[in-house]
Amino acid sequence: MSSWRPEPEPERAAPVTRAPEITTTACRECGAQVAGLNGRYACGVCGWVNPWWEGSNTLPAAEEDPDYPGTAPA
């Protein structure tokens, strides 16, 4: 009988999660105070939203989304 044991699988590093930062600004359309996450805003009074590229950090890639097709459940 062999005493060989299979090597354990290497531990996978947990994905880095960034805590969202709550930011505020005045709505560019109606002037109402709006709050958003990481510089991305939507006004509940008039419906204005700022473009996605104006946020204060980069958006995650689609592959980083846990609901992305082909992602194995954790």
CHARMM internal coordinates of N, CA and C (Angstrom, degrees):
IC EDIT
DIST 1 N 1 CA 1.4471
DIST 1 CA 1 C 1.5282
ANGL 1 N 1 CA 1 C 108.58
DIST 1 C 2 N 1.2902
ANGL 1 CA 1 C 2 N 115.83
DIHE 1 N 1 CA 1 C 2 N 137.78
DIST 2 N 2 CA 1.4699
ANGL 1 C 2 N 2 CA 121.32
DIHE 1 CA 1 C 2 N 2 CA -177.20
DIST 2 CA 2 C 1.5254
ANGL 2 N 2 CA 2 C 111.06
DIHE 1 C 2 N 2 CA 2 C -84.99
DIST 2 C 3 N 1.3202
ANGL 2 CA 2 C 3 N 115.49
DIHE 2 N 2 CA 2 C 3 N 145.61
DIST 3 N 3 CA 1.4686
ANGL 2 C 3 N 3 CA 119.83
DIHE 2 CA 2 C 3 N 3 CA 176.84
DIST 3 CA 3 C 1.5347
ANGL 3 N 3 CA 3 C 111.32
DIHE 2 C 3 N 3 CA 3 C -98.15
DIST 3 C 4 N 1.3295
ANGL 3 CA 3 C 4 N 115.39
DIHE 3 N 3 CA 3 C 4 N 8.07
DIST 4 N 4 CA 1.4689
ANGL 3 C 4 N 4 CA 120.03
DIHE 3 CA 3 C 4 N 4 CA 179.97
DIST 4 CA 4 C 1.5160
ANGL 4 N 4 CA 4 C 110.41
DIHE 3 C 4 N 4 CA 4 C -68.42
DIST 4 C 5 N 1.3201
ANGL 4 CA 4 C 5 N 115.85
DIHE 4 N 4 CA 4 C 5 N 132.43
DIST 5 N 5 CA 1.4636
ANGL 4 C 5 N 5 CA 120.99
DIHE 4 CA 4 C 5 N 5 CA 176.53
DIST 5 CA 5 C 1.5231
ANGL 5 N 5 CA 5 C 108.75
DIHE 4 C 5 N 5 CA 5 C -119.77
DIST 5 C 6 N 1.3214
ANGL 5 CA 5 C 6 N 116.65
DIHE 5 N 5 CA 5 C 6 N 140.13
DIST 6 N 6 CA 1.4679
ANGL 5 C 6 N 6 CA 118.25
DIHE 5 CA 5 C 6 N 6 CA 178.97
DIST 6 CA 6 C 1.5247
ANGL 6 N 6 CA 6 C 110.57
DIHE 5 C 6 N 6 CA 6 C -64.84
DIST 6 C 7 N 1.3218
ANGL 6 CA 6 C 7 N 114.52
DIHE 6 N 6 CA 6 C 7 N 148.35
DIST 7 N 7 CA 1.4605
ANGL 6 C 7 N 7 CA 119.11
DIHE 6 CA 6 C 7 N 7 CA 177.91
DIST 7 CA 7 C 1.5166
ANGL 7 N 7 CA 7 C 109.30
DIHE 6 C 7 N 7 CA 7 C -72.76
DIST 7 C 8 N 1.3257
ANGL 7 CA 7 C 8 N 117.26
DIHE 7 N 7 CA 7 C 8 N 141.19
DIST 8 N 8 CA 1.4635
ANGL 7 C 8 N 8 CA 119.02
DIHE 7 CA 7 C 8 N 8 CA 177.33
DIST 8 CA 8 C 1.5313
ANGL 8 N 8 CA 8 C 110.07
DIHE 7 C 8 N 8 CA 8 C -67.87
DIST 8 C 9 N 1.3205
ANGL 8 CA 8 C 9 N 114.98
DIHE 8 N 8 CA 8 C 9 N 150.45
DIST 9 N 9 CA 1.4663
ANGL 8 C 9 N 9 CA 118.98
DIHE 8 CA 8 C 9 N 9 CA 177.82
DIST 9 CA 9 C 1.5181
ANGL 9 N 9 CA 9 C 109.41
DIHE 8 C 9 N 9 CA 9 C -66.74
DIST 9 C 10 N 1.3371
ANGL 9 CA 9 C 10 N 116.59
DIHE 9 N 9 CA 9 C 10 N 141.25
DIST 10 N 10 CA 1.4710
ANGL 9 C 10 N 10 CA 118.43
DIHE 9 CA 9 C 10 N 10 CA 179.25
DIST 10 CA 10 C 1.5254
ANGL 10 N 10 CA 10 C 110.41
DIHE 9 C 10 N 10 CA 10 C -64.76
DIST 10 C 11 N 1.3127
ANGL 10 CA 10 C 11 N 115.37
DIHE 10 N 10 CA 10 C 11 N 145.64
DIST 11 N 11 CA 1.4603
ANGL 10 C 11 N 11 CA 119.68
DIHE 10 CA 10 C 11 N 11 CA 178.21
DIST 11 CA 11 C 1.5156
ANGL 11 N 11 CA 11 C 109.35
DIHE 10 C 11 N 11 CA 11 C -71.50
DIST 11 C 12 N 1.2974
ANGL 11 CA 11 C 12 N 115.05
DIHE 11 N 11 CA 11 C 12 N 138.15
DIST 12 N 12 CA 1.4642
ANGL 11 C 12 N 12 CA 119.78
DIHE 11 CA 11 C 12 N 12 CA 178.16
DIST 12 CA 12 C 1.5094
ANGL 12 N 12 CA 12 C 108.83
DIHE 11 C 12 N 12 CA 12 C -91.81
DIST 12 C 13 N 1.3126
ANGL 12 CA 12 C 13 N 114.74
DIHE 12 N 12 CA 12 C 13 N 137.11
DIST 13 N 13 CA 1.4615
ANGL 12 C 13 N 13 CA 119.54
DIHE 12 CA 12 C 13 N 13 CA 178.79
DIST 13 CA 13 C 1.5209
ANGL 13 N 13 CA 13 C 109.21
DIHE 12 C 13 N 13 CA 13 C -69.31
DIST 13 C 14 N 1.3023
ANGL 13 CA 13 C 14 N 116.18
DIHE 13 N 13 CA 13 C 14 N 138.36
DIST 14 N 14 CA 1.4629
ANGL 13 C 14 N 14 CA 121.04
DIHE 13 CA 13 C 14 N 14 CA 177.16
DIST 14 CA 14 C 1.5219
ANGL 14 N 14 CA 14 C 108.84
DIHE 13 C 14 N 14 CA 14 C -68.86
DIST 14 C 15 N 1.3265
ANGL 14 CA 14 C 15 N 117.99
DIHE 14 N 14 CA 14 C 15 N 143.11
DIST 15 N 15 CA 1.4591
ANGL 14 C 15 N 15 CA 119.50
DIHE 14 CA 14 C 15 N 15 CA 178.69
DIST 15 CA 15 C 1.5276
ANGL 15 N 15 CA 15 C 110.46
DIHE 14 C 15 N 15 CA 15 C -62.39
DIST 15 C 16 N 1.3191
ANGL 15 CA 15 C 16 N 114.46
DIHE 15 N 15 CA 15 C 16 N 143.77
DIST 16 N 16 CA 1.4594
ANGL 15 C 16 N 16 CA 119.66
DIHE 15 CA 15 C 16 N 16 CA 178.90
DIST 16 CA 16 C 1.5190
ANGL 16 N 16 CA 16 C 108.35
DIHE 15 C 16 N 16 CA 16 C -75.52
DIST 16 C 17 N 1.3080
ANGL 16 CA 16 C 17 N 115.94
DIHE 16 N 16 CA 16 C 17 N 124.18
DIST 17 N 17 CA 1.4558
ANGL 16 C 17 N 17 CA 119.84
DIHE 16 CA 16 C 17 N 17 CA 177.56
DIST 17 CA 17 C 1.5186
ANGL 17 N 17 CA 17 C 108.87
DIHE 16 C 17 N 17 CA 17 C -108.13
DIST 17 C 18 N 1.2804
ANGL 17 CA 17 C 18 N 114.63
DIHE 17 N 17 CA 17 C 18 N 133.86
DIST 18 N 18 CA 1.4603
ANGL 17 C 18 N 18 CA 120.39
DIHE 17 CA 17 C 18 N 18 CA 178.78
DIST 18 CA 18 C 1.5152
ANGL 18 N 18 CA 18 C 108.18
DIHE 17 C 18 N 18 CA 18 C -102.90
DIST 18 C 19 N 1.3048
ANGL 18 CA 18 C 19 N 115.94
DIHE 18 N 18 CA 18 C 19 N 129.35
DIST 19 N 19 CA 1.4607
ANGL 18 C 19 N 19 CA 119.37
DIHE 18 CA 18 C 19 N 19 CA 177.43
DIST 19 CA 19 C 1.5265
ANGL 19 N 19 CA 19 C 108.58
DIHE 18 C 19 N 19 CA 19 C -72.16
DIST 19 C 20 N 1.3291
ANGL 19 CA 19 C 20 N 118.08
DIHE 19 N 19 CA 19 C 20 N 131.84
DIST 20 N 20 CA 1.4611
ANGL 19 C 20 N 20 CA 119.73
DIHE 19 CA 19 C 20 N 20 CA 179.17
DIST 20 CA 20 C 1.5298
ANGL 20 N 20 CA 20 C 110.78
DIHE 19 C 20 N 20 CA 20 C -68.92
DIST 20 C 21 N 1.3158
ANGL 20 CA 20 C 21 N 115.00
DIHE 20 N 20 CA 20 C 21 N 146.86
DIST 21 N 21 CA 1.4602
ANGL 20 C 21 N 21 CA 121.21
DIHE 20 CA 20 C 21 N 21 CA 177.93
DIST 21 CA 21 C 1.5255
ANGL 21 N 21 CA 21 C 108.21
DIHE 20 C 21 N 21 CA 21 C -103.76
DIST 21 C 22 N 1.3206
ANGL 21 CA 21 C 22 N 117.07
DIHE 21 N 21 CA 21 C 22 N 128.56
DIST 22 N 22 CA 1.4625
ANGL 21 C 22 N 22 CA 121.09
DIHE 21 CA 21 C 22 N 22 CA 177.44
DIST 22 CA 22 C 1.5221
ANGL 22 N 22 CA 22 C 107.86
DIHE 21 C 22 N 22 CA 22 C -82.76
DIST 22 C 23 N 1.3173
ANGL 22 CA 22 C 23 N 116.03
DIHE 22 N 22 CA 22 C 23 N 123.76
DIST 23 N 23 CA 1.4606
ANGL 22 C 23 N 23 CA 122.10
DIHE 22 CA 22 C 23 N 23 CA -179.27
DIST 23 CA 23 C 1.5246
ANGL 23 N 23 CA 23 C 109.37
DIHE 22 C 23 N 23 CA 23 C -123.89
DIST 23 C 24 N 1.3298
ANGL 23 CA 23 C 24 N 117.02
DIHE 23 N 23 CA 23 C 24 N 157.23
DIST 24 N 24 CA 1.4684
ANGL 23 C 24 N 24 CA 121.25
DIHE 23 CA 23 C 24 N 24 CA 179.74
DIST 24 CA 24 C 1.5194
ANGL 24 N 24 CA 24 C 110.34
DIHE 23 C 24 N 24 CA 24 C -131.61
DIST 24 C 25 N 1.3260
ANGL 24 CA 24 C 25 N 115.20
DIHE 24 N 24 CA 24 C 25 N 155.51
DIST 25 N 25 CA 1.4612
ANGL 24 C 25 N 25 CA 122.27
DIHE 24 CA 24 C 25 N 25 CA 177.42
DIST 25 CA 25 C 1.5278
ANGL 25 N 25 CA 25 C 108.18
DIHE 24 C 25 N 25 CA 25 C -161.68
DIST 25 C 26 N 1.3032
ANGL 25 CA 25 C 26 N 116.36
DIHE 25 N 25 CA 25 C 26 N 173.60
DIST 26 N 26 CA 1.4622
ANGL 25 C 26 N 26 CA 121.33
DIHE 25 CA 25 C 26 N 26 CA 173.81
DIST 26 CA 26 C 1.5243
ANGL 26 N 26 CA 26 C 108.58
DIHE 25 C 26 N 26 CA 26 C -90.71
DIST 26 C 27 N 1.3310
ANGL 26 CA 26 C 27 N 116.35
DIHE 26 N 26 CA 26 C 27 N 139.54
DIST 27 N 27 CA 1.4582
ANGL 26 C 27 N 27 CA 121.39
DIHE 26 CA 26 C 27 N 27 CA 177.28
DIST 27 CA 27 C 1.5273
ANGL 27 N 27 CA 27 C 108.69
DIHE 26 C 27 N 27 CA 27 C -62.46
DIST 27 C 28 N 1.3139
ANGL 27 CA 27 C 28 N 116.96
DIHE 27 N 27 CA 27 C 28 N 135.86
DIST 28 N 28 CA 1.4679
ANGL 27 C 28 N 28 CA 121.69
DIHE 27 CA 27 C 28 N 28 CA -179.04
DIST 28 CA 28 C 1.5224
ANGL 28 N 28 CA 28 C 112.77
DIHE 27 C 28 N 28 CA 28 C -74.89
DIST 28 C 29 N 1.3305
ANGL 28 CA 28 C 29 N 116.80
DIHE 28 N 28 CA 28 C 29 N -16.23
DIST 29 N 29 CA 1.4633
ANGL 28 C 29 N 29 CA 120.03
DIHE 28 CA 28 C 29 N 29 CA -179.45
DIST 29 CA 29 C 1.5239
ANGL 29 N 29 CA 29 C 112.71
DIHE 28 C 29 N 29 CA 29 C -95.89
DIST 29 C 30 N 1.3416
ANGL 29 CA 29 C 30 N 117.53
DIHE 29 N 29 CA 29 C 30 N -50.25
DIST 30 N 30 CA 1.4633
ANGL 29 C 30 N 30 CA 119.68
DIHE 29 CA 29 C 30 N 30 CA -173.50
DIST 30 CA 30 C 1.5260
ANGL 30 N 30 CA 30 C 113.81
DIHE 29 C 30 N 30 CA 30 C -115.69
DIST 30 C 31 N 1.3410
ANGL 30 CA 30 C 31 N 118.28
DIHE 30 N 30 CA 30 C 31 N -8.35
DIST 31 N 31 CA 1.4528
ANGL 30 C 31 N 31 CA 121.68
DIHE 30 CA 30 C 31 N 31 CA 177.62
DIST 31 CA 31 C 1.5163
ANGL 31 N 31 CA 31 C 115.84
DIHE 30 C 31 N 31 CA 31 C 85.43
DIST 31 C 32 N 1.3247
ANGL 31 CA 31 C 32 N 118.27
DIHE 31 N 31 CA 31 C 32 N -1.60
DIST 32 N 32 CA 1.4670
ANGL 31 C 32 N 32 CA 121.19
DIHE 31 CA 31 C 32 N 32 CA 178.93
DIST 32 CA 32 C 1.5197
ANGL 32 N 32 CA 32 C 109.95
DIHE 31 C 32 N 32 CA 32 C -64.66
DIST 32 C 33 N 1.3248
ANGL 32 CA 32 C 33 N 116.56
DIHE 32 N 32 CA 32 C 33 N 150.16
DIST 33 N 33 CA 1.4539
ANGL 32 C 33 N 33 CA 121.50
DIHE 32 CA 32 C 33 N 33 CA 175.96
DIST 33 CA 33 C 1.5248
ANGL 33 N 33 CA 33 C 108.37
DIHE 32 C 33 N 33 CA 33 C -74.28
DIST 33 C 34 N 1.3310
ANGL 33 CA 33 C 34 N 118.01
DIHE 33 N 33 CA 33 C 34 N 124.91
DIST 34 N 34 CA 1.4614
ANGL 33 C 34 N 34 CA 122.00
DIHE 33 CA 33 C 34 N 34 CA 178.79
DIST 34 CA 34 C 1.5229
ANGL 34 N 34 CA 34 C 109.72
DIHE 33 C 34 N 34 CA 34 C -122.83
DIST 34 C 35 N 1.3128
ANGL 34 CA 34 C 35 N 115.69
DIHE 34 N 34 CA 34 C 35 N 146.33
DIST 35 N 35 CA 1.4606
ANGL 34 C 35 N 35 CA 122.23
DIHE 34 CA 34 C 35 N 35 CA 175.84
DIST 35 CA 35 C 1.5167
ANGL 35 N 35 CA 35 C 107.86
DIHE 34 C 35 N 35 CA 35 C -114.20
DIST 35 C 36 N 1.3056
ANGL 35 CA 35 C 36 N 115.42
DIHE 35 N 35 CA 35 C 36 N 149.46
DIST 36 N 36 CA 1.4572
ANGL 35 C 36 N 36 CA 119.79
DIHE 35 CA 35 C 36 N 36 CA 179.51
DIST 36 CA 36 C 1.5138
ANGL 36 N 36 CA 36 C 110.53
DIHE 35 C 36 N 36 CA 36 C -150.23
DIST 36 C 37 N 1.3076
ANGL 36 CA 36 C 37 N 115.44
DIHE 36 N 36 CA 36 C 37 N -177.46
DIST 37 N 37 CA 1.4566
ANGL 36 C 37 N 37 CA 121.72
DIHE 36 CA 36 C 37 N 37 CA 177.77
DIST 37 CA 37 C 1.5223
ANGL 37 N 37 CA 37 C 109.45
DIHE 36 C 37 N 37 CA 37 C -109.38
DIST 37 C 38 N 1.3309
ANGL 37 CA 37 C 38 N 115.11
DIHE 37 N 37 CA 37 C 38 N 124.38
DIST 38 N 38 CA 1.4615
ANGL 37 C 38 N 38 CA 121.70
DIHE 37 CA 37 C 38 N 38 CA 176.57
DIST 38 CA 38 C 1.5305
ANGL 38 N 38 CA 38 C 113.31
DIHE 37 C 38 N 38 CA 38 C 53.59
DIST 38 C 39 N 1.3161
ANGL 38 CA 38 C 39 N 116.75
DIHE 38 N 38 CA 38 C 39 N 40.07
DIST 39 N 39 CA 1.4653
ANGL 38 C 39 N 39 CA 120.49
DIHE 38 CA 38 C 39 N 39 CA 175.75
DIST 39 CA 39 C 1.5065
ANGL 39 N 39 CA 39 C 115.10
DIHE 38 C 39 N 39 CA 39 C 79.53
DIST 39 C 40 N 1.3131
ANGL 39 CA 39 C 40 N 118.22
DIHE 39 N 39 CA 39 C 40 N 13.45
DIST 40 N 40 CA 1.4605
ANGL 39 C 40 N 40 CA 121.29
DIHE 39 CA 39 C 40 N 40 CA 176.82
DIST 40 CA 40 C 1.5251
ANGL 40 N 40 CA 40 C 107.43
DIHE 39 C 40 N 40 CA 40 C -110.64
DIST 40 C 41 N 1.3419
ANGL 40 CA 40 C 41 N 114.83
DIHE 40 N 40 CA 40 C 41 N 123.68
DIST 41 N 41 CA 1.4594
ANGL 40 C 41 N 41 CA 120.04
DIHE 40 CA 40 C 41 N 41 CA -169.88
DIST 41 CA 41 C 1.5229
ANGL 41 N 41 CA 41 C 112.54
DIHE 40 C 41 N 41 CA 41 C -124.52
DIST 41 C 42 N 1.3320
ANGL 41 CA 41 C 42 N 115.24
DIHE 41 N 41 CA 41 C 42 N 153.43
DIST 42 N 42 CA 1.4579
ANGL 41 C 42 N 42 CA 123.04
DIHE 41 CA 41 C 42 N 42 CA 171.02
DIST 42 CA 42 C 1.5241
ANGL 42 N 42 CA 42 C 106.52
DIHE 41 C 42 N 42 CA 42 C -143.53
DIST 42 C 43 N 1.3318
ANGL 42 CA 42 C 43 N 117.37
DIHE 42 N 42 CA 42 C 43 N 126.19
DIST 43 N 43 CA 1.4599
ANGL 42 C 43 N 43 CA 122.01
DIHE 42 CA 42 C 43 N 43 CA -178.68
DIST 43 CA 43 C 1.5250
ANGL 43 N 43 CA 43 C 109.69
DIHE 42 C 43 N 43 CA 43 C -87.05
DIST 43 C 44 N 1.3193
ANGL 43 CA 43 C 44 N 115.46
DIHE 43 N 43 CA 43 C 44 N 125.14
DIST 44 N 44 CA 1.4609
ANGL 43 C 44 N 44 CA 120.68
DIHE 43 CA 43 C 44 N 44 CA 177.72
DIST 44 CA 44 C 1.5130
ANGL 44 N 44 CA 44 C 113.34
DIHE 43 C 44 N 44 CA 44 C -78.76
DIST 44 C 45 N 1.3411
ANGL 44 CA 44 C 45 N 117.98
DIHE 44 N 44 CA 44 C 45 N -12.12
DIST 45 N 45 CA 1.4654
ANGL 44 C 45 N 45 CA 121.36
DIHE 44 CA 44 C 45 N 45 CA -179.29
DIST 45 CA 45 C 1.5277
ANGL 45 N 45 CA 45 C 110.67
DIHE 44 C 45 N 45 CA 45 C -84.83
DIST 45 C 46 N 1.3454
ANGL 45 CA 45 C 46 N 117.11
DIHE 45 N 45 CA 45 C 46 N -52.74
DIST 46 N 46 CA 1.4681
ANGL 45 C 46 N 46 CA 119.57
DIHE 45 CA 45 C 46 N 46 CA -174.79
DIST 46 CA 46 C 1.5301
ANGL 46 N 46 CA 46 C 114.13
DIHE 45 C 46 N 46 CA 46 C -112.38
DIST 46 C 47 N 1.3477
ANGL 46 CA 46 C 47 N 117.18
DIHE 46 N 46 CA 46 C 47 N -10.21
DIST 47 N 47 CA 1.4579
ANGL 46 C 47 N 47 CA 119.45
DIHE 46 CA 46 C 47 N 47 CA 178.10
DIST 47 CA 47 C 1.5243
ANGL 47 N 47 CA 47 C 115.09
DIHE 46 C 47 N 47 CA 47 C 92.42
DIST 47 C 48 N 1.3228
ANGL 47 CA 47 C 48 N 118.06
DIHE 47 N 47 CA 47 C 48 N 1.09
DIST 48 N 48 CA 1.4658
ANGL 47 C 48 N 48 CA 120.60
DIHE 47 CA 47 C 48 N 48 CA 179.12
DIST 48 CA 48 C 1.5291
ANGL 48 N 48 CA 48 C 110.71
DIHE 47 C 48 N 48 CA 48 C -63.85
DIST 48 C 49 N 1.3255
ANGL 48 CA 48 C 49 N 117.27
DIHE 48 N 48 CA 48 C 49 N 140.68
DIST 49 N 49 CA 1.4622
ANGL 48 C 49 N 49 CA 122.88
DIHE 48 CA 48 C 49 N 49 CA 171.02
DIST 49 CA 49 C 1.5179
ANGL 49 N 49 CA 49 C 108.24
DIHE 48 C 49 N 49 CA 49 C -132.45
DIST 49 C 50 N 1.3270
ANGL 49 CA 49 C 50 N 116.23
DIHE 49 N 49 CA 49 C 50 N 144.30
DIST 50 N 50 CA 1.4556
ANGL 49 C 50 N 50 CA 117.66
DIHE 49 CA 49 C 50 N 50 CA 176.58
DIST 50 CA 50 C 1.5261
ANGL 50 N 50 CA 50 C 109.13
DIHE 49 C 50 N 50 CA 50 C -86.21
DIST 50 C 51 N 1.3298
ANGL 50 CA 50 C 51 N 117.39
DIHE 50 N 50 CA 50 C 51 N 155.80
DIST 51 N 51 CA 1.4677
ANGL 50 C 51 N 51 CA 120.48
DIHE 50 CA 50 C 51 N 51 CA -179.38
DIST 51 CA 51 C 1.5296
ANGL 51 N 51 CA 51 C 111.56
DIHE 50 C 51 N 51 CA 51 C -61.56
DIST 51 C 52 N 1.3070
ANGL 51 CA 51 C 52 N 117.00
DIHE 51 N 51 CA 51 C 52 N 148.22
DIST 52 N 52 CA 1.4554
ANGL 51 C 52 N 52 CA 121.99
DIHE 51 CA 51 C 52 N 52 CA -176.45
DIST 52 CA 52 C 1.5133
ANGL 52 N 52 CA 52 C 112.66
DIHE 51 C 52 N 52 CA 52 C -59.59
DIST 52 C 53 N 1.3395
ANGL 52 CA 52 C 53 N 117.96
DIHE 52 N 52 CA 52 C 53 N -30.96
DIST 53 N 53 CA 1.4692
ANGL 52 C 53 N 53 CA 120.37
DIHE 52 CA 52 C 53 N 53 CA -175.92
DIST 53 CA 53 C 1.5262
ANGL 53 N 53 CA 53 C 113.30
DIHE 52 C 53 N 53 CA 53 C -75.16
DIST 53 C 54 N 1.3360
ANGL 53 CA 53 C 54 N 118.36
DIHE 53 N 53 CA 53 C 54 N -7.83
DIST 54 N 54 CA 1.4528
ANGL 53 C 54 N 54 CA 120.91
DIHE 53 CA 53 C 54 N 54 CA 179.32
DIST 54 CA 54 C 1.5275
ANGL 54 N 54 CA 54 C 113.48
DIHE 53 C 54 N 54 CA 54 C -85.00
DIST 54 C 55 N 1.3103
ANGL 54 CA 54 C 55 N 118.55
DIHE 54 N 54 CA 54 C 55 N -0.06
DIST 55 N 55 CA 1.4629
ANGL 54 C 55 N 55 CA 121.16
DIHE 54 CA 54 C 55 N 55 CA 179.37
DIST 55 CA 55 C 1.5210
ANGL 55 N 55 CA 55 C 111.57
DIHE 54 C 55 N 55 CA 55 C -64.75
DIST 55 C 56 N 1.3458
ANGL 55 CA 55 C 56 N 115.35
DIHE 55 N 55 CA 55 C 56 N 164.34
DIST 56 N 56 CA 1.4560
ANGL 55 C 56 N 56 CA 120.04
DIHE 55 CA 55 C 56 N 56 CA -175.17
DIST 56 CA 56 C 1.5261
ANGL 56 N 56 CA 56 C 113.86
DIHE 55 C 56 N 56 CA 56 C -87.04
DIST 56 C 57 N 1.3081
ANGL 56 CA 56 C 57 N 118.63
DIHE 56 N 56 CA 56 C 57 N -4.05
DIST 57 N 57 CA 1.4591
ANGL 56 C 57 N 57 CA 120.51
DIHE 56 CA 56 C 57 N 57 CA 174.44
DIST 57 CA 57 C 1.5174
ANGL 57 N 57 CA 57 C 108.95
DIHE 56 C 57 N 57 CA 57 C -146.43
DIST 57 C 58 N 1.3135
ANGL 57 CA 57 C 58 N 116.25
DIHE 57 N 57 CA 57 C 58 N 167.98
DIST 58 N 58 CA 1.4558
ANGL 57 C 58 N 58 CA 119.79
DIHE 57 CA 57 C 58 N 58 CA -178.17
DIST 58 CA 58 C 1.5173
ANGL 58 N 58 CA 58 C 110.50
DIHE 57 C 58 N 58 CA 58 C -75.66
DIST 58 C 59 N 1.3015
ANGL 58 CA 58 C 59 N 115.42
DIHE 58 N 58 CA 58 C 59 N 147.27
DIST 59 N 59 CA 1.4583
ANGL 58 C 59 N 59 CA 120.72
DIHE 58 CA 58 C 59 N 59 CA 177.19
DIST 59 CA 59 C 1.5197
ANGL 59 N 59 CA 59 C 108.87
DIHE 58 C 59 N 59 CA 59 C -78.31
DIST 59 C 60 N 1.3253
ANGL 59 CA 59 C 60 N 118.09
DIHE 59 N 59 CA 59 C 60 N 149.45
DIST 60 N 60 CA 1.4648
ANGL 59 C 60 N 60 CA 119.79
DIHE 59 CA 59 C 60 N 60 CA 178.34
DIST 60 CA 60 C 1.5278
ANGL 60 N 60 CA 60 C 110.76
DIHE 59 C 60 N 60 CA 60 C -68.42
DIST 60 C 61 N 1.3058
ANGL 60 CA 60 C 61 N 115.65
DIHE 60 N 60 CA 60 C 61 N 154.10
DIST 61 N 61 CA 1.4636
ANGL 60 C 61 N 61 CA 120.85
DIHE 60 CA 60 C 61 N 61 CA 176.23
DIST 61 CA 61 C 1.5263
ANGL 61 N 61 CA 61 C 109.17
DIHE 60 C 61 N 61 CA 61 C -70.20
DIST 61 C 62 N 1.3003
ANGL 61 CA 61 C 62 N 116.13
DIHE 61 N 61 CA 61 C 62 N 156.19
DIST 62 N 62 CA 1.4688
ANGL 61 C 62 N 62 CA 120.65
DIHE 61 CA 61 C 62 N 62 CA -179.55
DIST 62 CA 62 C 1.5224
ANGL 62 N 62 CA 62 C 111.16
DIHE 61 C 62 N 62 CA 62 C -57.46
DIST 62 C 63 N 1.3263
ANGL 62 CA 62 C 63 N 117.14
DIHE 62 N 62 CA 62 C 63 N -36.02
DIST 63 N 63 CA 1.4611
ANGL 62 C 63 N 63 CA 121.46
DIHE 62 CA 62 C 63 N 63 CA -178.35
DIST 63 CA 63 C 1.5329
ANGL 63 N 63 CA 63 C 111.73
DIHE 62 C 63 N 63 CA 63 C -65.24
DIST 63 C 64 N 1.3229
ANGL 63 CA 63 C 64 N 118.00
DIHE 63 N 63 CA 63 C 64 N -20.53
DIST 64 N 64 CA 1.4575
ANGL 63 C 64 N 64 CA 121.81
DIHE 63 CA 63 C 64 N 64 CA 179.32
DIST 64 CA 64 C 1.5286
ANGL 64 N 64 CA 64 C 112.50
DIHE 63 C 64 N 64 CA 64 C -81.73
DIST 64 C 65 N 1.3365
ANGL 64 CA 64 C 65 N 117.68
DIHE 64 N 64 CA 64 C 65 N -11.52
DIST 65 N 65 CA 1.4549
ANGL 64 C 65 N 65 CA 121.74
DIHE 64 CA 64 C 65 N 65 CA 179.42
DIST 65 CA 65 C 1.5277
ANGL 65 N 65 CA 65 C 108.80
DIHE 64 C 65 N 65 CA 65 C -74.38
DIST 65 C 66 N 1.3334
ANGL 65 CA 65 C 66 N 117.77
DIHE 65 N 65 CA 65 C 66 N 128.04
DIST 66 N 66 CA 1.4639
ANGL 65 C 66 N 66 CA 119.15
DIHE 65 CA 65 C 66 N 66 CA -179.81
DIST 66 CA 66 C 1.5327
ANGL 66 N 66 CA 66 C 113.52
DIHE 65 C 66 N 66 CA 66 C -61.48
DIST 66 C 67 N 1.3284
ANGL 66 CA 66 C 67 N 117.93
DIHE 66 N 66 CA 66 C 67 N -21.04
DIST 67 N 67 CA 1.4591
ANGL 66 C 67 N 67 CA 121.38
DIHE 66 CA 66 C 67 N 67 CA 179.32
DIST 67 CA 67 C 1.5247
ANGL 67 N 67 CA 67 C 112.77
DIHE 66 C 67 N 67 CA 67 C -92.49
DIST 67 C 68 N 1.3189
ANGL 67 CA 67 C 68 N 117.11
DIHE 67 N 67 CA 67 C 68 N 4.36
DIST 68 N 68 CA 1.4666
ANGL 67 C 68 N 68 CA 121.03
DIHE 67 CA 67 C 68 N 68 CA -178.95
DIST 68 CA 68 C 1.5353
ANGL 68 N 68 CA 68 C 109.04
DIHE 67 C 68 N 68 CA 68 C -62.98
DIST 68 C 69 N 1.3410
ANGL 68 CA 68 C 69 N 117.91
DIHE 68 N 68 CA 68 C 69 N 133.32
DIST 69 N 69 CA 1.4675
ANGL 68 C 69 N 69 CA 119.79
DIHE 68 CA 68 C 69 N 69 CA 179.93
DIST 69 CA 69 C 1.5319
ANGL 69 N 69 CA 69 C 110.72
DIHE 68 C 69 N 69 CA 69 C -57.38
DIST 69 C 70 N 1.2944
ANGL 69 CA 69 C 70 N 116.63
DIHE 69 N 69 CA 69 C 70 N 135.01
DIST 70 N 70 CA 1.4529
ANGL 69 C 70 N 70 CA 121.18
DIHE 69 CA 69 C 70 N 70 CA 178.69
DIST 70 CA 70 C 1.5127
ANGL 70 N 70 CA 70 C 114.02
DIHE 69 C 70 N 70 CA 70 C 93.14
DIST 70 C 71 N 1.3371
ANGL 70 CA 70 C 71 N 117.84
DIHE 70 N 70 CA 70 C 71 N -5.61
DIST 71 N 71 CA 1.4569
ANGL 70 C 71 N 71 CA 120.67
DIHE 70 CA 70 C 71 N 71 CA 177.79
DIST 71 CA 71 C 1.5204
ANGL 71 N 71 CA 71 C 108.35
DIHE 70 C 71 N 71 CA 71 C -80.92
DIST 71 C 72 N 1.3145
ANGL 71 CA 71 C 72 N 115.43
DIHE 71 N 71 CA 71 C 72 N 127.79
DIST 72 N 72 CA 1.4701
ANGL 71 C 72 N 72 CA 119.90
DIHE 71 CA 71 C 72 N 72 CA 178.88
DIST 72 CA 72 C 1.5193
ANGL 72 N 72 CA 72 C 109.32
DIHE 71 C 72 N 72 CA 72 C -73.12
DIST 72 C 73 N 1.3215
ANGL 72 CA 72 C 73 N 117.49
DIHE 72 N 72 CA 72 C 73 N 139.79
DIST 73 N 73 CA 1.4730
ANGL 72 C 73 N 73 CA 119.65
DIHE 72 CA 72 C 73 N 73 CA 178.42
DIST 73 CA 73 C 1.5253
ANGL 73 N 73 CA 73 C 109.71
DIHE 72 C 73 N 73 CA 73 C -63.76
DIST 73 C 74 N 1.3288
ANGL 73 CA 73 C 74 N 114.62
DIHE 73 N 73 CA 73 C 74 N 145.25
DIST 74 N 74 CA 1.4676
ANGL 73 C 74 N 74 CA 119.59
DIHE 73 CA 73 C 74 N 74 CA -178.38
DIST 74 CA 74 C 1.5021
ANGL 74 N 74 CA 74 C 112.33
DIHE 73 C 74 N 74 CA 74 C -76.85
END
COOR INIT
IC SEED 1 N 1 CA 1 C
IC BUILD
